Structure formats: structure tokens, C-alpha cells
Amino acid sequence: MRRDWLTWLVLATILIFGGCTTATALPPVAVALTEIPVTTEPTEPPLTSAPPAPTAEPLAATVNGEPITLAEYERQMANYEAAMNSAGQDAGDAVLLAARKAVLNWMIDQVLVVQTAPEMGITVTEAEVDEVIQGLIADIGQATFDKRLATEGLTLEEMRVNLGVQLLASRLTTEVVSQVPTQTLHVNARHILVATREEAEQLLTQIQAGADFATLSRNNSLDALTRDQGGDLGYFPRNVLFAQEVEDAAFQLQPGQVSEVVASELGYHIIQVLDRVEDKAVSAENLRGLKDKASRRWLDELHEQADIQIFVTWESSE
């Protein structure tokens, strides 16, 4: 087993052992697959109005009929709160409210991972889980390992199940992001961003009359990251720009062409394409972003296709 993989899995046990290094780190599957910060609203299935029968074990949620018990959810949440406190982070009502939603969303992700793995032909053997556990024991020592299991009220078998899920998550993510191309069409474009359509129309008229695009961008653009470079956005593939409208416009243009005024939530843009390269290598930074989007999109699709019912309510005193 590769050491970097083992290290990742050792870190993935932090929540299991209630020892998150930062209060903003989510449980490991959420970090590995979705990277949702605590202060972000995760994808939420609709609340159900019909809780389970009172004689059954209390549930936090069901995922395609598979239960997530309230007791396990509260245990994971207690671990999370303890980690925030140990890191000296303020666990105010708003933060805890977001965390409660995010932790349950992470637990739902875990169930979806386990349910989806067979369909994708992904498996984990007992021997592989044992190898991870032995590596963890070698890193922290048997005594510390046993103490942490006892502190968290986990049996060795429960630990094995949790690590098995982490292995499945890692392999499923690898399979999903392997479909992201490493070479694809890129455009090199620059833009001018202003606050009003009227101002954008005036600048566009100047450009059409022969004014220098880069100079106008330096003197007028609100985009502080690009205006000093004449609005240059560099070379980029599809699905990496924050403003989808700008990206769509750029890919419709040929080198030398200038767009009409394009509205986005940022303001009003004028875009000029400088170059198009049909088969350019995706940069490491953009590849990371594309893989992250692919994994998020995959999880969103799993959520949309699943029958998810939530039986807990979210309350805040603020």
C-alpha cells in the first residue's frame, strides 16, 4: 500500500476519534468528496412530515430505506463540537446549526457511497482494511489506539467499518474524477467589468471605434485581479470561471472578436478572445478545480436520485 494513501486514511480517522485538527474541517468523506465548509449550506433533501414509529429506534435519516440512527448522528456531532472546542473555535448557534446540517449531510454521503460502490464495481477487502489499521497502530501505538477506541465508545469492528467506507470513498472519487480530461480546448480571453450596463455600452462603443481594449480595462475594470494585466484571464478550459456567462461568451468567440455586453451577478462584462487552442494541457490548478466539480456533481446526482428522508429539525436561538 502506498504511504500517501495510508496517510490520508490515518487522517480520515480524525473524526472517528474526535480529534479534528481545525474546527472548520468537516468529517473525512465530506472533505474528500465535497469540501463543504461548515458555514456553507449543504445540499438538503426535503424534510419529511412523518417520523418513524415511536417504538422504533430513533432515526436521524433514512437513505433509500437504510437508517442513520439518531444516536450515531449525535455521537458524530458531539465529536465535532469537541473538536471545535479543543481548537479554541467559537461554537456559536449559527456555526453549530450549519455544522449539524453538514455532519448529517456527510453521513448521508457515507451511506450513498456504500450503496453505489457495487454498481461501479468498487470493492474493499478485509485484508485491505486490516492493513490500514495496522499502519495506524504503527503510527500512534497500540495503547493510544485502544485508548481512543474506548474514549469514543467504538468497537474495533465499528472502526473497521468506518475505515472501509473511507477506502470506498477514496476509490469511488478516483474513478469519478478519472473521467476529467487532462487536455481540452482552451481560450485566452480578457474582459472589462463595470457596475452598470450604460457604462459597459459606452466602453463597447469606444472599443468598436478602435480604442485599445487593454488600456480601457486597466482604467475602468472593477476586477482587481486582472485589470493591471489589461483584463487578461489567461488560458482556461470550460467550467473553471466563476461567472458562467463570461465563460459561455468567451467560448463562442473567435480570436480578435469582442462580445456584446454580458451581464452576470458580478456586474457587466465586455469580453475579447485573444487565442483558441484545441488540445491544450489543463493546468494543475484548473485540473484540481475540475475534479472537485466532477465529484460534487456526482454526489449531487446521487442525492437527487436517492430517497432521502430526514427526521431531525434544525433550530437556532439566534
N, C-alpha and C positions, 0 to 999 in steps of 0.2 A: 504494500500500500504506500502511495506517495505521501511524503511527510506533510506537504501543504494541505492535502485533503484531510489528514488526521488532525492537523492543527485547526482547520476550520470546524471540524466536528467537535473537538475539545471546546472551542469557543461556543459552539452551539449548545453545549450543556449548561451554559451560564445561567439561563433562566430556570432550567430544571433544578439547579442547585441554589437558585435565589440569589445569585451574586452578580447581577448585571454591572458592568463597569461604569455605565453612564445612565442617567435617568431617561435619556431620550432614545436609548436603544430599545427596539422592540424585541419580542421573542424571536428566536432564530429563523423560523420559517418566514415570518413577515419581513425580516431583514434580507434573507436570501432571495426571496421571490418578489416582494413588492416594495420594500424600503419605504413603508408608510411611517412618517414621523408621528409621535404621539399627538401633536397638535393638529394633525390632519384628520378630517372626517373620512374614515374608510368606507368602502362600498358596503351599504347596508341593505339586506333583504327586508321586505316589509314585515312589520310586526304582525303576529297572529293574535286574534282575539280569543282563541280557545286554548288555554293552557292544558297540560296533560292532566289526567285524572289525579285527584289528590292522594289516592292510595299508592300511586307510583312514586319511584324515587324522583325527587325534584330535578327538573332539567333546565339548563340554560338555553339549549337549542337542539334542533334535530337537523341533520343534513342527509337528504334522501332517505329519511327514516332512521338514520343512525344517530343515537343520542350523544349529546355532550352534557354531562351531569353538572348540576349547579355546584356541587361540592368541588369538582375538579376545576371548574371555572373560578370559583372563589379562591381556591388554593393558588392557581396561577396568578390571580390578581393580587393576592397577599404577597407573593414573591416579588411581584413588580413594584408594589408600594414599598416593600422593604428595601429593594434596590435603590429606589429613588431617595429614600431617607438616608441610606448609608452613603449615598453620593452627595448628600447635602443639598438636594434639589427641593424646591418648594412644590409640595404636592397639594396645591390649591384645588378647589372644587372643579374649576374649569379643566385643569390638567387631568385630574382623576376621571372626570366624565369622558374626556377624549380617550384616556388610557383604557377605561373599561370597555368602550366600544372597540378599540383597536385590538385588545387582547382577545376578546371573543371572536373578532374577525380572523385573527391569526389561528385560533383553534379550529374555526370552520375551514380555513385553508388547509390545516393539517388533515382533516377528515377527507377533504376533496382530493388531496394528494394521494392518500392511501386508496381511495376508491378509483382514481384514474390510472394509477400505475399499471394494473393488469391490462387495461385496454391499450396501453402504449408498449406493452411487453417489457416493462421495467420491474425487476425483482431485486431483493436483497436477501442474502443467505444468513443463517445464524452464525456461520463462521466469520462472515464479514463484520457483523455486529460485535462478536466476541473480540475480534482483532482491534476494533476501535476502543472497546472497554479496556482491554489490556494496555493499549497505548495511553489511555487516560490515566490508568493506575500507575503506569511507569512515570508519567509526568508529575502527578501530585502525591503519589504514595498511597498504599493500601489503607493506612489508618485514616488519612484525610478523606479518601473516597468513602469509606464506611461511615465516617462521622457525618459527612454531608448527606448521604442517603438517609441516615437516621434523623438528622435535623429536619429534612424536608418531608419525612414520612413516606419515602419512596422505597419500594422493594427493588431488588436487583432486576426482577423481571419487568417491572414498570420502567426502569431505566433502560432496559434493553429495547422495549417497545418504542420509547421516545427517540432513542438513537436510530432505530430502524426507520422511523419516519423521516429523520434528518437525512439519512442516506438516500431514501426515496426522493425527497425534495431536491437534493443536490443533483441526482441523476435525471430527474424529470426536467429540471431547469436547464441542464446541459443539453438535453435532447431538444427542448423548445428553442433555445437560442442558437442551436446549430444551424437552424434554417435561415438565420440572418445573413445576407450576403456580405462578403468581405470586399467585393469590388462591384461598383454600380455607377450609374450616371450621376455626375456632379455638375452643378453650375457654380460659376463665380459671379456673384452679384453684389451690387451696392445699393443703398437706399437712403432716403431722406425721410425723417419722421417729424411731423409737426402736429400741433394741437387741433387745428381746425381745417375743415375742407377748403374754406376760402383761401387760406394761406397756401395749402397744397396746390390748389388750382393756379395760383399766381406763380408759384415756383415752376410748375409744369409748363406754363406758358413761356417762361424765361428759357427753360431747357429746350423747348421746341424751337425757340428763336436762335439757339446756338450757344447759350450760356454753358459754362463748364459745370458738369454735374458734381464733381468732387468739391469744387470751391463752394457751391451752394450748400452742399451737405455740411462742410466744415463751419459755415457761417450761420446755418439755420437749424440743423437737425437737433432734436431733443435726445437722440441716442448717444449718451456719453461714451459708450463703449466703442462706437465705430466712427463718430464724426471726425475725430482727429485724423483718421485714415481715409477721409473722403466718403465715409459711409460704407466702406468695404466690409462685406460679410464673409469674405474668403470663399473657398470651395466647400460646398456642402451637398450631401445627398438628400433624398426625401426623408421627411419625418424627423428632422432634427431642430428646426427653427421653432421658437416659442410661438410666433404668430403664424398660424397655418395659412392665413390669407396671403401673407407675403411670400411664403414658400410656393403656394399654388401659382401665384402670378409669375414668380421667377422661372418656374419650370415651363411656363407657356411661352416664354420669350426666347428669341434667338440673340446671339451676341450682337451688341450695339443697339438693341431695341430698348425702348423705355415704356413702362406701363402707364396706364391711366392712374388716377388717384385710387388707392386701395385703402379701405377702412379696416381697422382691427380694434381690439379692445385697448391697444396702446395709443391709438391716435390715427393719423392719416399718413400714408406712405406713398412715395414715388420710388419705383424700382428700376434699375438698369442692369441688364445682364452683360457681363464682360466676356464670358467664355463658357463653353459647354464641353465636357469630356465624357465620352460614352462609357468608358470602363476604367474608372479610377479607383485605386485602393482607398477604402474607408479608413480614416484616421482612428487611432486608438481611442481617443476621447469620444468621437461620434459613434464608434462601434459599441462602446460601453452603453451609451445612451440608447442606441437602437436595440441592444439586447435587453436592457431594462424595460423598454416599452413593449417588447415582444412578450416578456414574462408577465408584465402587468396585464396586457391584453389577453393572454392565455388564461390568467386567473379570473379576469372579469368574465370571460366567456364561460368558465366553469361555474361561476356564481349565477350567471344568467340562466344556465341550463339546469341547475340543481333546484330541488325542492327544499328550501331552507326556511325553517320556522324558528323564531326567537321568542323566548318566554320570559326574558328579563326586561325590566323597564329602566330607562335612563333618567336619573333625577339629579338635579343640581340645586344647591341652595342659593346660587348667585342669580 
